[in-house]
Amino acid sequence: MKTKVVQPSADHERLRLALCKVIRRKAPDMPADQILAIFCQLVGQLIALQDQRRYTSEAIIDLVQANIEMGNQHAVDGLLDETAGTA
């Protein structure tokens, strides 16, 4: 399986924003590392649901890693694009 990096569609972005909204509403004071840990557990559960006849463990981990890197780059790009600051 070729590693698939999913370019977010409008539907993907709406889902991501809805998840962020739920987190802000349901856990406004939860530390970011705890939120990350919870989502890592969710990713682990989603990995377990993949068709093992179709995908190897390595292919799934590659998929997860590539999309984490893409999400990280998206966040960094957003920070670099911000013009507000205290300097």
C-alpha positions as CSV (number, residue, x, y, z in Angstrom):
1,M,0.0,0.0,0.0
2,K,1.3,3.4,-0.9
3,T,1.3,5.8,2.0
4,K,-1.8,7.9,1.6
5,V,-1.7,11.5,2.8
6,V,-5.3,12.7,2.8
7,Q,-5.6,16.3,1.5
8,P,-8.4,17.7,3.6
9,S,-11.7,18.4,1.8
10,A,-14.3,20.8,2.9
11,D,-16.1,17.9,4.7
12,H,-12.8,16.9,6.4
13,E,-12.3,20.5,7.6
14,R,-15.8,20.7,8.9
15,L,-15.3,17.5,10.9
16,R,-12.0,18.7,12.3
17,L,-13.5,22.0,13.4
18,A,-16.5,20.2,14.9
19,L,-14.2,18.0,16.9
20,C,-12.2,21.1,18.1
21,K,-15.5,22.8,19.1
22,V,-16.5,19.7,21.2
23,I,-13.2,19.6,22.9
24,R,-13.4,23.3,23.8
25,R,-17.0,22.9,25.1
26,K,-16.5,19.5,26.9
27,A,-13.0,19.9,28.2
28,P,-12.1,23.6,28.2
29,D,-9.5,23.2,31.0
30,M,-8.0,19.8,30.1
31,P,-4.3,20.1,29.4
32,A,-3.3,19.6,25.8
33,D,-1.1,16.6,26.6
34,Q,-4.2,14.8,28.1
35,I,-6.3,15.6,25.0
36,L,-3.5,14.3,22.8
37,A,-3.3,11.1,24.9
38,I,-7.1,10.6,24.4
39,F,-6.9,11.1,20.7
40,C,-3.9,8.7,20.5
41,Q,-6.1,6.1,22.1
42,L,-8.8,6.8,19.6
43,V,-6.3,6.4,16.7
44,G,-5.2,3.1,18.3
45,Q,-8.8,1.9,18.2
46,L,-9.2,3.0,14.6
47,I,-6.0,1.2,13.7
48,A,-7.5,-2.0,15.3
49,L,-10.5,-1.7,13.0
50,Q,-8.5,-1.7,9.8
51,D,-8.8,-4.7,7.5
52,Q,-5.7,-6.8,8.3
53,R,-6.2,-8.7,5.1
54,R,-5.8,-5.5,3.1
55,Y,-3.2,-3.5,5.0
56,T,-0.1,-4.5,6.9
57,S,0.7,-3.1,10.3
58,E,3.6,-1.2,8.8
59,A,1.4,0.3,6.1
60,I,-1.1,1.6,8.6
61,I,1.6,3.1,10.8
62,D,3.1,4.8,7.7
63,L,-0.3,6.2,7.0
64,V,-0.7,7.5,10.5
65,Q,2.8,9.0,10.6
66,A,2.5,10.7,7.2
67,N,-0.8,12.3,8.2
68,I,0.5,13.4,11.6
69,E,3.4,15.1,9.8
70,M,0.9,16.8,7.5
71,G,-1.2,18.0,10.4
72,N,1.9,19.2,12.2
73,Q,3.0,21.2,9.2
74,H,-0.5,22.6,8.8
75,A,-0.4,23.9,12.4
76,V,3.1,25.3,12.0
77,D,2.1,27.1,8.8
78,G,-0.9,28.6,10.6
79,L,1.4,29.9,13.3
80,L,3.8,31.4,10.7
81,D,0.8,33.1,9.0
82,E,-0.4,34.8,12.1
83,T,0.4,38.5,12.1
84,A,-0.8,39.3,15.6
85,G,1.8,39.3,18.4
86,T,3.3,41.2,21.3
87,A,6.6,42.2,19.7
